[in-house]
Amino acid sequence: MAQGHQRGWLKKEHRKEGETWMLFFRITRESDGRRVERKVPIGLVREFPSKGSAWKEVERQQLAINKPDFRKQATFAELAQHYVEHELGEGRSAILDPKAHTTVAAYKRVLRNRLLPRWGKQIAVTIQPLEIEGWLSKVKRNESLENPTLDKMRRVMSLVYKHGQRYGLIPRREECNPLRFVRCKTTSDYEAITLSPQAAFSVLMRLPEPERTLTLLAASTGLRISECLGLQWQDIDFANAQIRVLRTWTCGQVGAPKSKASKAPVPLHPVLAEFMRAWHSRTLYPQPDSWVFPSLRLNGKKPRAANMLVEDYLRPAAEKAGILSEGDPCRFGFHNLRHSLASFLVRTKTDPKTVQALLRHSDVKTTLQLYAHSVPEDRMLAQGEVLQAILGSNSANCGLNAD
């Protein structure tokens, strides 16, 4: 018997972020054909105090909770619902197309906050490339978004269309996927702040322990903050002078390293090893399977939170060191230390392959194009070396004096 149209029902639920409106509805489980209950978060009660305002948010998000009837032309919301269920849900293939939990969360956020409110009600195959380009340009202008953010919106929308074509929900003809013809810049105008070794030392001296050791670890190894927080003491191999990168800690969940290259061990210099040993002797949780940088508030059961470390310790230390002005809105966090390490190594003429290996990039182009930053003094010195090579000591005899 065909299931009729459902609206679902709203309930309040206590969650970590606060009291939250949840939309409940029923679906037919594909594995056994049974009707089962599902729920999705709509928003915090403090943001939508009345049930009426919560229902308006449900409408804004264009949540497709009814099984699409693909005998008719599918809306973008219906394609997106099918994509979420099959590619971002619990039943997705972790072997053929593995996605980190952070990627899944980011894709769902883009769909919920950006794509569905704008395109959800439109018939998918009627959306035109220039419509999408115009919308991206308007969003960029109105919200001052960076090109990579716009490109992520474009890519997620493209994935929805490709999924729909793969499953035969829309025709597989080229013109039925408008994203094939949408142009969008991918490069950012953002220039990461890099720290000289002297500036990094100034920041370190303004940090307490264990934040000082954590920052030194990130600054000297190039480990991402998620990799630093994912370390357990059994990963610190003092005997073989290396750190094994086996997991990450992001958004309150344990995850896998970013790529195959990211799983490579990182060298543990004797100087850094002394800092790590000192912290090991002081921590309340020194067992092999304990987190190296545990949350004391959670009795060591989970690692620290990266965003709180930045806001409570790293940025204030950078402000005191004069690297940031107080209240400066520019981006600054642990990833700047990774940029700083790459820039320092390139400036000191370290072999690019060595820099790539230390940062564990899959491609040396990433190391040189995105992470190696020059400074005005370097450029001035390089120009001087070229002038010296061109003019040499005979410039005065050749009438090439600057007048």
N, C-alpha and C positions, 0 to 999 in steps of 0.2 A: 504493500500500500504506500503510495507516494506521501511524503511528508509535506505538510503545508508550510506556508511562510511563518517564520517565527521572529519575534522581536527580542527575545531574551528577557532577563530580569536583572535588576541591580541590587547589590548588597554591599554593605560596608565590611571591610576586613582589616584586622590589625596586621600591619607589616612593618619591616625594619624602618622604612622611610616615614612611617606614620599611618594613620587611619586612611584607607584607600577604598575608593569605589571600584567594585569588581562587576563586570558584565558576565552573567552566567547564560549558557545556551547549551543545546544538545546537538550532537553530530552522530552520524552513522559510522562506526568504526569499521574500516575496510577489512581488517583481519578476520572478523567474525560476524559482521553485519549487525552488531548490537548497537542500540542507541545509548550513548554515554554522555555524561555531563562534562563540559569544558568551561573555562573561565579565562578572562583576560583583564589586566588592570586598565582602568580608564583614567584615573587621576586621583590626587590627594583630596581628601574631604575639605581640607583648609583652602584649597584652590576652587573647589566646586561645592559650596556649603549645602546647597539644596539638591534634591533628586532631579528637579527640573533642569538645573544647570549641568548636572552630570549627563542627563539624556542628550542635551545639546552637544556636549563633548563627544558622545557616542556618534551622533550624526556627523559632527565635524570630521571625525577620524574615518568615516566611511567604512566601518568594520563590516565585512561580508561574512555573516554568520550562517547564511542559508546556502545550501549546496547549489552551485550555479547550474543553470539549464543551458548547456552549450548548443542546444538545438537552435537557440536564438543567438544573436550577436552578443559576445561577451563584453562586459564593461571592464575597464582597467582594474577596478576593485575586485572583480571576480577572478581575473588572472592572478592578481596579487595574492588573493586568498589561497588559490591552488598552489602557488609558488611557496608560500609560507608553510603550508601543510606538508608539502612533499620535499622541500629543500631546506627549510629552516626548522622544521619540527623534530620531535624525538625520533621519528622513523626514517630520517634522512640517511643516506648512505655515507658512513664515515670512512669507507674504503675508497670508493670511486671519487668522491668530492668532499674531502674533509674540510671542515670549517671550525675555526676556533670559536669559543663561546663569545669572545669579544666581537668577532666578525658578525656572528648571528645577531647579537644584540644591536650592533650598529646598523645592520641592514633593516631590521625591524623598526628601529627608530627613524630611519630615513623614510620608510614607507608610511609609518604612522604620522609623522610630523610634517612631511614635505609632499610626498607624491599622492597619497590618497586624498587629502583635502583638496588638492588642485585637479587631479585627473580621475578620481575614483568613479564618478558617475558617467564619464564619457565612454562611448563605445570604443574599444581599444584600437580597432583598425581604422577609425576615422581621425585619430589624432595625427596631426601633421608635424613634420620635422621643424618647420619654421615657427610653429606655435611653441614647441618645446624650447627652441633657441631663444625666442623672445621672452619666455617665462624665466629662463635661467639668467638672461641679461638683467631683467627687472629685479629678480631676487638679489643678484650681485650688487646692483646699484642701491637698492633700498636697505640692504642689511650689511653691506660692505664685507661680503663673504670672500674668502680666498678661492682661487681657481681649483685647487685640489678638492675643496668641499663641494663645489659645483660639479666637478667631474665624478665624485662619488655618487651624487644624486643621479647623474646621467647613467652611470654604470649599473646602479641598482635597478633603474627603470628598464635598461636594456636586458638585464638578467630575467626580469619578469616576462618580457616579450619572447626571449629565446626559450624560456621554459614553456610558455604557452604554445609556441610552434613545435617544440619537441614532443609535447603531449597531444598535439593535434587539436588544441582548443581554438587556435586561429590558423588561417592558412600559412603554409610554409614559404609562400612567395616572398621575395626580397622586400617588396614595397609594403608588406604588412607589418614590418618592424621599422617604425620611423626613426629609431635611434641609430640605425645604420647610416643615416644622412645628417645626424646632428653634430655640429662642430662645437668643441669645447676645449679651451686651453687647460692644460694639466699642470703647468709649472706655476710655482708660487713666487710672489715678490718678497716673501718673508726671508729675512737674513738672520740666521741664528746668532745670538750673542755667544761669543767664545771667550774663554778665560785664559789668560797667560798663566804659567806656573806660579808666578808671584801672586796673581789675583786669586788663584785657587787656594794657595796657602793662607791668604788673608781670610777667605771664607772658612776654611777648616778651623782656624784659630778662634772663630766666633761660634763654633758649634760644640755642644756637650757630647758626651758619649751616651749611647753608641752611634749617634748621628754622625759624629766625626769619622768613625771607622767606616760606616756605610758610605759616606760621601767620598772618602779616600779610595775605597774599593771601586766605586763607580768611575771615579776620575782616572784611576791608574790602569784599569783593566778594559774599559769600554763596555762593561756589562750593562745591559739595559736595566732600569730600576725594577722591572717585573722579574728579571732574572736574579737580581740581587736578593729580592724579597722571597723568591722561590727557593733559595738555598737552605739546605739542612746541613748540620755539622758533618754528616757522613760524606757530603760532597766536597768538603775541604780536605784535599789529600796533601797533608803536610809532608809526608814521606817522599812523594814523587813531585812535589812542588807544582801542583796544578789544582784547578778548580773545575769540577765537572758540572756542566750545565744540563740538568735533567728535566727541569720543570720551570714554570713561571707562576707568578701570583698577580692576577689582574682582576679588578672589579669583584673582589671577594671570592674568586674561584681559582683553583689550581688548573693550569693549562700546560700544553706542550710548548717547547721552544718554537720560535717563529718559523724556522726553516731547517733543512738538513745541515746547512753550514753553521747555524746558530748552536747546534748541539756539540760543536767541537770544544774540547777542554781549553781553559784559559790558563796561561802561566801564572804561578804564584811566586813572586819575587820574595827573597828573604826579608826585605824591609817590610813589605806588606804582610808577610806571614807573621812577623812579630806583633803587628797591630791586631791581626786576627787571633793570635794566641792570647794576647792580653784581654781581648773581649771575651774569649772562650772561658778564661779563668774567672771572669766577673759575672757572666750571665747566670740567671737563675735557671736556665734551661740548657745545660751543656750535653744532654744525651745525643747519641748519633742521629736519631730521627727527629730531633728538635729543630725548630726553625732558628736560623742564625740571628735573625732580627725579629723576634716574636713580639706580639702585642701583650703587654703586661695587663691591660684591661681585660683581655680575654684569657688570662692565665696561661699564655703561651700556646694556646690551641690553634691560633692562626697568626700569620705574619702581620707586620704593620701595614698601614694603608698609605700608598704612595702620595695621594693628593694631600693628606694631612701632614706628611713629612715635608712636603714642599711649602705649604702655607704656614706651618708652625715653626719650621726650622730653616730650610734652605733659603727661601726668599728673604726672611728677616736678616739672615747672616750676610746675604749678598748686598742688602741695603746698608748694613753697618759697615761693610767693606767698601762702599762707594761704587759698587758695580751697577746697582739699580738705585734710582731715586725713590724716595718713599711714596708709595701709592702708584708707582709706574705700572701701567696696564700691560706692558709688553710681556710676551711669553718667555718664561724662564723656569726651568726645572732641571731634573737630573739628566735629561737628554742633552742639555747644553754641554754637560761634561763629556759626553761621547763625541760631540762635535769638536770640543776643545782638544781632546786627545788626538783625534785624526789630524786636525790642523797643525798641532805642535809637531807631530811625527813627520808630516809632509814638509813642514818648514825646516826641520833639522835634517832633511834629505834622507830620511829612512826609506828603504826600498818599498815601493807601493805594494808589492805582493806581501811584504811583512805587515804593513798597515792593514791590508785586507784580511790577512789571517788573524790578526789580533782583534779586529772588530767583527770578524766572522761574517763578512759579507759574501754572498754568493758570486757577485760580480765586482771586479776591481773598479768598474766604471762608477758604481754606486759610491765607493770610497772617495774617488777623486772628484766626482761631479757634485755630490750632495754634502759630503762631510769635510772636505778639505777647504778651508777658508784662508784666503790671504789677508794680510794687513798692510796698511799704507807703507810702513817701514820696509816690508819685504819687497813691495813693488818698486819703491825708490831705489833700494839696493840692487834689484835686478836691472833696472834701467841704467844705473851707474856702471854695472858690469858690462852691459852691451855697449855703452858709450866708450868705455875703456878699450873694449875689444875692437871697435870700429876705428877709433881715433888713435889709440895707443899713445906712445910717447913722442910721435912725430907730428902731432897735429899742429904744433907751433911752427914747424918748418914748412908745413904745407899750406900756410895761410888760412887755416880753419879756426883761428881764434874767434871767440864770441865777442862781438863789439857791442 
